[in-house]
Amino acid sequence: GMVLTVDFTLAGQQLQGLDGGPDFSFNEAISLVIECEDQAEVDRLWDALTAQGGEPGPCGWLKDRYGLSWQIVPKALNEMLEDPDMEAARRAMEAMLKMGKLDVEELRGAFDGKTAVKTT
């Protein structure tokens, strides 16, 4: 018979996939967020997930070749956003909102107030 559910482990998390049948396809209502250790991991996952028909999106979001949405977030960004210095956290957030793939160095520069946030 057809498999309706599948259990799997991703990055130590137990997950279950459910086949909703032909009436349901992926949309932005389901997405996966991956917290990365560093820029190298961000780059590696971004490149892998946007390959073969995936597409990059804004603010660290992308769609893989199956149309599933992922957000690839460096751990450093979460630390900046939780910082007690709210002004610095705001600068990091504003920088993030202008990015596609997230750039730790640029986020850090904005957070530290060293780089002017790029406006396009």
TIVOGU-959770 format. One record per residue: residue in one letter; residue number from 1; x, y, z of N, C-alpha, C in turn. Coordinates in nm, 4 decimals, decimal comma, always signed. Layout:
REM TIVOGU-959770
A / NUM / X / Y / Z / X / Y / Z / X / Y / Z .
...
END
This chain:
REM TIVOGU-959770
G / 1 / +0,0827 / -0,1197 / +0,0000 / +0,0000 / +0,0000 / +0,0000 / +0,0864 / +0,1252 / +0,0000 .
M / 2 / +0,0204 / +0,2405 / -0,0030 / +0,0926 / +0,3669 / -0,0068 / +0,1349 / +0,4076 / +0,1342 .
V / 3 / +0,2532 / +0,4649 / +0,1456 / +0,3007 / +0,5132 / +0,2749 / +0,2352 / +0,6480 / +0,3039 .
L / 4 / +0,1668 / +0,6584 / +0,4168 / +0,1001 / +0,7843 / +0,4515 / +0,1804 / +0,8678 / +0,5492 .
T / 5 / +0,2590 / +0,8019 / +0,6354 / +0,3438 / +0,8795 / +0,7264 / +0,4848 / +0,8229 / +0,7220 .
V / 6 / +0,5802 / +0,9089 / +0,7484 / +0,7193 / +0,8652 / +0,7579 / +0,7826 / +0,9382 / +0,8755 .
D / 7 / +0,8547 / +0,8627 / +0,9578 / +0,9260 / +0,9227 / +1,0705 / +1,0723 / +0,9378 / +1,0329 .
F / 8 / +1,1308 / +1,0515 / +1,0636 / +1,2715 / +1,0694 / +1,0335 / +1,3336 / +1,1656 / +1,1328 .
T / 9 / +1,4657 / +1,1655 / +1,1358 / +1,5393 / +1,2525 / +1,2266 / +1,6201 / +1,3501 / +1,1440 .
L / 10 / +1,6076 / +1,4801 / +1,1742 / +1,6826 / +1,5836 / +1,1042 / +1,7517 / +1,6688 / +1,2091 .
A / 11 / +1,8831 / +1,6715 / +1,2036 / +1,9622 / +1,7502 / +1,2988 / +1,9214 / +1,7190 / +1,4437 .
G / 12 / +1,8985 / +1,5896 / +1,4713 / +1,8654 / +1,5479 / +1,6072 / +1,7193 / +1,5674 / +1,6454 .
Q / 13 / +1,6380 / +1,6230 / +1,5555 / +1,4957 / +1,6432 / +1,5841 / +1,4146 / +1,5292 / +1,5239 .
Q / 14 / +1,3249 / +1,4713 / +1,6028 / +1,2335 / +1,3694 / +1,5508 / +1,1217 / +1,4402 / +1,4748 .
L / 15 / +1,1026 / +1,4038 / +1,3492 / +0,9974 / +1,4651 / +1,2692 / +0,9108 / +1,3572 / +1,2069 .
Q / 16 / +0,7897 / +1,3945 / +1,1699 / +0,7037 / +1,3021 / +1,0988 / +0,6483 / +1,3722 / +0,9765 .
G / 17 / +0,6596 / +1,3048 / +0,8627 / +0,6006 / +1,3572 / +0,7392 / +0,4682 / +1,2863 / +0,7162 .
L / 18 / +0,3689 / +1,3615 / +0,6731 / +0,2358 / +1,3065 / +0,6497 / +0,1953 / +1,3376 / +0,5063 .
D / 19 / +0,1477 / +1,2365 / +0,4340 / +0,1013 / +1,2584 / +0,2973 / -0,0417 / +1,3087 / +0,3022 .
G / 20 / -0,0616 / +1,4345 / +0,2638 / -0,1959 / +1,4935 / +0,2667 / -0,2735 / +1,4672 / +0,1384 .
G / 21 / -0,2165 / +1,3870 / +0,0484 / -0,2872 / +1,3583 / -0,0759 / -0,2672 / +1,4673 / -0,1790 .
P / 22 / -0,3269 / +1,4510 / -0,2973 / -0,3022 / +1,5426 / -0,4097 / -0,3613 / +1,6826 / -0,3912 .
D / 23 / -0,4491 / +1,6997 / -0,2934 / -0,5112 / +1,8318 / -0,2738 / -0,4192 / +1,9309 / -0,2042 .
F / 24 / -0,3093 / +1,8823 / -0,1446 / -0,2228 / +1,9690 / -0,0673 / -0,0826 / +1,9716 / -0,1251 .
S / 25 / -0,0325 / +2,0899 / -0,1535 / +0,1070 / +2,1019 / -0,1941 / +0,1747 / +2,1953 / -0,0937 .
F / 26 / +0,3068 / +2,2015 / -0,0991 / +0,3786 / +2,2885 / -0,0066 / +0,3440 / +2,4339 / -0,0328 .
N / 27 / +0,3310 / +2,5116 / +0,0741 / +0,3250 / +2,6564 / +0,0591 / +0,3930 / +2,7163 / +0,1818 .
E / 28 / +0,3820 / +2,8473 / +0,1993 / +0,4536 / +2,9126 / +0,3079 / +0,3976 / +2,8775 / +0,4453 .
A / 29 / +0,2853 / +2,8033 / +0,4502 / +0,2302 / +2,7637 / +0,5791 / +0,3192 / +2,6609 / +0,6486 .
I / 30 / +0,4014 / +2,5910 / +0,5711 / +0,4997 / +2,5031 / +0,6333 / +0,6372 / +2,5521 / +0,5942 .
S / 31 / +0,7239 / +2,5610 / +0,6919 / +0,8605 / +2,6005 / +0,6620 / +0,9497 / +2,5434 / +0,7706 .
L / 32 / +1,0747 / +2,5308 / +0,7394 / +1,1722 / +2,4793 / +0,8336 / +1,2787 / +2,5860 / +0,8549 .
V / 33 / +1,3154 / +2,6079 / +0,9793 / +1,4194 / +2,7048 / +1,0108 / +1,5409 / +2,6267 / +1,0608 .
I / 34 / +1,6564 / +2,6558 / +1,0048 / +1,7791 / +2,5901 / +1,0496 / +1,8709 / +2,6945 / +1,1095 .
E / 35 / +1,9123 / +2,6723 / +1,2341 / +2,0079 / +2,7616 / +1,2989 / +2,1482 / +2,7070 / +1,2724 .
C / 36 / +2,2330 / +2,7891 / +1,2101 / +2,3663 / +2,7467 / +1,1695 / +2,4723 / +2,7980 / +1,2659 .
E / 37 / +2,5784 / +2,7201 / +1,2801 / +2,6883 / +2,7584 / +1,3684 / +2,7617 / +2,8821 / +1,3184 .
D / 38 / +2,7842 / +2,8892 / +1,1863 / +2,8690 / +2,9959 / +1,1317 / +2,8355 / +3,0213 / +0,9848 .
Q / 39 / +2,9072 / +3,1173 / +0,9255 / +2,8822 / +3,1546 / +0,7864 / +2,9062 / +3,0371 / +0,6920 .
A / 40 / +3,0061 / +2,9561 / +0,7210 / +3,0372 / +2,8420 / +0,6334 / +2,9176 / +2,7470 / +0,6243 .
E / 41 / +2,8516 / +2,7251 / +0,7382 / +2,7351 / +2,6364 / +0,7379 / +2,6170 / +2,7017 / +0,6656 .
V / 42 / +2,5996 / +2,8323 / +0,6848 / +2,4956 / +2,9064 / +0,6122 / +2,5180 / +2,8886 / +0,4613 .
D / 43 / +2,6411 / +2,9125 / +0,4178 / +2,6734 / +2,9042 / +0,2748 / +2,6475 / +2,7643 / +0,2197 .
R / 44 / +2,6922 / +2,6634 / +0,2953 / +2,6811 / +2,5247 / +0,2494 / +2,5346 / +2,4845 / +0,2330 .
L / 45 / +2,4525 / +2,5153 / +0,3336 / +2,3111 / +2,4786 / +0,3271 / +2,2372 / +2,5595 / +0,2212 .
W / 46 / +2,2688 / +2,6890 / +0,2134 / +2,2048 / +2,7764 / +0,1140 / +2,2314 / +2,7245 / -0,0269 .
D / 47 / +2,3590 / +2,6928 / -0,0540 / +2,3961 / +2,6444 / -0,1871 / +2,3290 / +2,5105 / -0,2173 .
A / 48 / +2,3271 / +2,4214 / -0,1183 / +2,2684 / +2,2888 / -0,1393 / +2,1176 / +2,2981 / -0,1630 .
L / 49 / +2,0495 / +2,3803 / -0,0839 / +1,9034 / +2,3865 / -0,0924 / +1,8529 / +2,4675 / -0,2114 .
T / 50 / +1,9334 / +2,5636 / -0,2590 / +1,8887 / +2,6405 / -0,3768 / +1,9327 / +2,5729 / -0,5067 .
A / 51 / +2,0107 / +2,4650 / -0,4972 / +2,0587 / +2,3961 / -0,6176 / +1,9429 / +2,3247 / -0,6885 .
Q / 52 / +1,9631 / +2,2949 / -0,8148 / +1,8709 / +2,2118 / -0,8935 / +1,7272 / +2,2610 / -0,8908 .
G / 53 / +1,7120 / +2,3929 / -0,9101 / +1,5764 / +2,4457 / -0,9237 / +1,5198 / +2,5116 / -0,7999 .
G / 54 / +1,6002 / +2,5159 / -0,6912 / +1,5542 / +2,5907 / -0,5744 / +1,5694 / +2,7392 / -0,6036 .
E / 55 / +1,5098 / +2,8237 / -0,5211 / +1,5275 / +2,9673 / -0,5452 / +1,5491 / +3,0456 / -0,4174 .
P / 56 / +1,6476 / +3,1383 / -0,4211 / +1,6737 / +3,2219 / -0,3045 / +1,5620 / +3,3224 / -0,2842 .
G / 57 / +1,5367 / +3,3565 / -0,1593 / +1,4347 / +3,4558 / -0,1273 / +1,4936 / +3,5599 / -0,0335 .
P / 58 / +1,4098 / +3,6470 / +0,0233 / +1,4580 / +3,7528 / +0,1117 / +1,4809 / +3,7043 / +0,2549 .
C / 59 / +1,5621 / +3,7780 / +0,3292 / +1,5755 / +3,7613 / +0,4753 / +1,6146 / +3,6210 / +0,5184 .
G / 60 / +1,7009 / +3,5562 / +0,4397 / +1,7462 / +3,4236 / +0,4784 / +1,6523 / +3,3105 / +0,4371 .
W / 61 / +1,5437 / +3,3458 / +0,3672 / +1,4481 / +3,2434 / +0,3213 / +1,4882 / +3,1925 / +0,1842 .
L / 62 / +1,4531 / +3,0681 / +0,1581 / +1,4703 / +3,0129 / +0,0245 / +1,3635 / +2,9073 / +0,0035 .
K / 63 / +1,3452 / +2,8668 / -0,1214 / +1,2610 / +2,7509 / -0,1514 / +1,3498 / +2,6461 / -0,2145 .
D / 64 / +1,3354 / +2,5214 / -0,1687 / +1,4137 / +2,4152 / -0,2313 / +1,3457 / +2,3724 / -0,3618 .
R / 65 / +1,4062 / +2,2771 / -0,4298 / +1,3538 / +2,2373 / -0,5610 / +1,2155 / +2,1749 / -0,5544 .
Y / 66 / +1,1707 / +2,1367 / -0,4323 / +1,0362 / +2,0814 / -0,4169 / +0,9338 / +2,1885 / -0,3798 .
G / 67 / +0,9826 / +2,3132 / -0,3608 / +0,8917 / +2,4217 / -0,3256 / +0,8728 / +2,4396 / -0,1755 .
L / 68 / +0,9521 / +2,3669 / -0,0960 / +0,9428 / +2,3814 / +0,0492 / +1,0257 / +2,5007 / +0,0944 .
S / 69 / +0,9703 / +2,5819 / +0,1843 / +1,0396 / +2,7012 / +0,2341 / +1,1294 / +2,6685 / +0,3531 .
W / 70 / +1,2497 / +2,7248 / +0,3509 / +1,3458 / +2,7102 / +0,4596 / +1,3976 / +2,8496 / +0,4938 .
Q / 71 / +1,4303 / +2,8708 / +0,6198 / +1,5040 / +2,9911 / +0,6572 / +1,6361 / +2,9449 / +0,7184 .
I / 72 / +1,7447 / +2,9943 / +0,6625 / +1,8787 / +2,9554 / +0,7038 / +1,9357 / +3,0712 / +0,7861 .
V / 73 / +1,9441 / +3,0506 / +0,9179 / +1,9749 / +3,1595 / +1,0108 / +2,1033 / +3,1303 / +1,0890 .
P / 74 / +2,2006 / +3,2200 / +1,0833 / +2,3191 / +3,1999 / +1,1667 / +2,2852 / +3,2226 / +1,3139 .
K / 75 / +2,3398 / +3,1370 / +1,3992 / +2,3180 / +3,1486 / +1,5440 / +2,3513 / +3,2898 / +1,5927 .
A / 76 / +2,4537 / +3,3486 / +1,5316 / +2,4965 / +3,4832 / +1,5714 / +2,3824 / +3,5849 / +1,5601 .
L / 77 / +2,2963 / +3,5694 / +1,4584 / +2,1858 / +3,6651 / +1,4423 / +2,0906 / +3,6559 / +1,5611 .
N / 78 / +2,0550 / +3,5336 / +1,6018 / +1,9644 / +3,5188 / +1,7158 / +2,0254 / +3,5807 / +1,8414 .
E / 79 / +2,1560 / +3,5639 / +1,8579 / +2,2232 / +3,6237 / +1,9742 / +2,2169 / +3,7762 / +1,9677 .
M / 80 / +2,2359 / +3,8321 / +1,8482 / +2,2293 / +3,9783 / +1,8328 / +2,0888 / +4,0296 / +1,8620 .
L / 81 / +1,9872 / +3,9576 / +1,8103 / +1,8495 / +4,0034 / +1,8279 / +1,8046 / +3,9945 / +1,9731 .
E / 82 / +1,8676 / +3,9063 / +2,0515 / +1,8319 / +3,8914 / +2,1928 / +1,9179 / +3,9787 / +2,2838 .
D / 83 / +2,0086 / +4,0552 / +2,2246 / +2,1002 / +4,1370 / +2,3046 / +2,0239 / +4,2450 / +2,3802 .
P / 84 / +2,0647 / +4,2735 / +2,5040 / +1,9979 / +4,3797 / +2,5804 / +2,0096 / +4,5186 / +2,5165 .
D / 85 / +2,1120 / +4,5391 / +2,4325 / +2,1262 / +4,6671 / +2,3610 / +2,0252 / +4,6684 / +2,2463 .
M / 86 / +1,9092 / +4,7259 / +2,2735 / +1,7996 / +4,7189 / +2,1772 / +1,8276 / +4,7952 / +2,0488 .
E / 87 / +1,9047 / +4,9009 / +2,0603 / +1,9399 / +4,9800 / +1,9413 / +2,0279 / +4,8965 / +1,8477 .
A / 88 / +2,1253 / +4,8258 / +1,9044 / +2,2128 / +4,7388 / +1,8257 / +2,1324 / +4,6243 / +1,7638 .
A / 89 / +2,0417 / +4,5663 / +1,8427 / +1,9565 / +4,4581 / +1,7933 / +1,8713 / +4,5074 / +1,6759 .
R / 90 / +1,8211 / +4,6305 / +1,6866 / +1,7395 / +4,6886 / +1,5787 / +1,8218 / +4,7053 / +1,4517 .
R / 91 / +1,9478 / +4,7505 / +1,4675 / +2,0347 / +4,7675 / +1,3496 / +2,0602 / +4,6330 / +1,2799 .
A / 92 / +2,0813 / +4,5289 / +1,3606 / +2,1033 / +4,3960 / +1,3031 / +1,9782 / +4,3489 / +1,2290 .
M / 93 / +1,8616 / +4,3724 / +1,2892 / +1,7350 / +4,3334 / +1,2269 / +1,7140 / +4,4077 / +1,0959 .
E / 94 / +1,7420 / +4,5381 / +1,0946 / +1,7256 / +4,6170 / +0,9718 / +1,8192 / +4,5679 / +0,8615 .
A / 95 / +1,9415 / +4,5318 / +0,9003 / +2,0372 / +4,4790 / +0,8020 / +1,9855 / +4,3465 / +0,7465 .
M / 96 / +1,9351 / +4,2606 / +0,8346 / +1,8823 / +4,1306 / +0,7940 / +1,7686 / +4,1442 / +0,6938 .
L / 97 / +1,6828 / +4,2435 / +0,7163 / +1,5664 / +4,2623 / +0,6286 / +1,6050 / +4,3021 / +0,4864 .
K / 98 / +1,7286 / +4,3498 / +0,4676 / +1,7724 / +4,3902 / +0,3340 / +1,8510 / +4,2798 / +0,2631 .
M / 99 / +1,8730 / +4,1676 / +0,3323 / +1,9566 / +4,0618 / +0,2759 / +1,8750 / +3,9534 / +0,2081 .
G / 100 / +1,9440 / +3,8773 / +0,1252 / +1,8903 / +3,7512 / +0,0755 / +1,9483 / +3,6463 / +0,1678 .
K / 101 / +2,0586 / +3,5842 / +0,1231 / +2,1332 / +3,4949 / +0,2120 / +2,1925 / +3,5802 / +0,3228 .
L / 102 / +2,1840 / +3,5338 / +0,4465 / +2,2315 / +3,6132 / +0,5587 / +2,3843 / +3,6101 / +0,5689 .
D / 103 / +2,4402 / +3,7282 / +0,5941 / +2,5845 / +3,7483 / +0,5977 / +2,6242 / +3,7889 / +0,7397 .
V / 104 / +2,6879 / +3,6952 / +0,8113 / +2,7201 / +3,7166 / +0,9531 / +2,8052 / +3,8415 / +0,9741 .
E / 105 / +2,9068 / +3,8583 / +0,8899 / +2,9988 / +3,9713 / +0,9055 / +2,9256 / +4,1048 / +0,8889 .
E / 106 / +2,8389 / +4,1095 / +0,7895 / +2,7622 / +4,2322 / +0,7646 / +2,6620 / +4,2582 / +0,8778 .
L / 107 / +2,5995 / +4,1518 / +0,9266 / +2,5069 / +4,1647 / +1,0401 / +2,5811 / +4,2169 / +1,1625 .
R / 108 / +2,7001 / +4,1602 / +1,1868 / +2,7817 / +4,2004 / +1,3013 / +2,8218 / +4,3477 / +1,2883 .
G / 109 / +2,8595 / +4,3895 / +1,1669 / +2,8963 / +4,5290 / +1,1433 / +2,7819 / +4,6242 / +1,1734 .
A / 110 / +2,6619 / +4,5851 / +1,1305 / +2,5437 / +4,6683 / +1,1570 / +2,5143 / +4,6721 / +1,3067 .
F / 111 / +2,5238 / +4,5557 / +1,3702 / +2,4993 / +4,5439 / +1,5147 / +2,5951 / +4,6339 / +1,5926 .
D / 112 / +2,7233 / +4,6310 / +1,5537 / +2,8260 / +4,7109 / +1,6219 / +2,8198 / +4,8583 / +1,5832 .
G / 113 / +2,7356 / +4,8916 / +1,4836 / +2,7249 / +5,0301 / +1,4391 / +2,8428 / +5,0733 / +1,3543 .
K / 114 / +2,9202 / +4,9759 / +1,3042 / +3,0396 / +5,0091 / +1,2273 / +3,0101 / +5,0280 / +1,0789 .
T / 115 / +2,9066 / +4,9590 / +1,0320 / +2,8766 / +4,9725 / +0,8894 / +2,7422 / +5,0396 / +0,8743 .
A / 116 / +2,7355 / +5,1304 / +0,7815 / +2,6078 / +5,1901 / +0,7484 / +2,5244 / +5,0806 / +0,6849 .
V / 117 / +2,3975 / +5,0713 / +0,7239 / +2,3099 / +4,9725 / +0,6625 / +2,2904 / +5,0118 / +0,5173 .
K / 118 / +2,3183 / +4,9166 / +0,4288 / +2,3087 / +4,9444 / +0,2850 / +2,1643 / +4,9656 / +0,2451 .
T / 119 / +2,1380 / +5,0717 / +0,1749 / +2,0041 / +5,0912 / +0,1215 / +2,0140 / +5,0819 / -0,0297 .
T / 120 / +1,9209 / +5,0080 / -0,0878 / +1,9241 / +4,9923 / -0,2336 / +1,8162 / +5,0773 / -0,2964 .
END
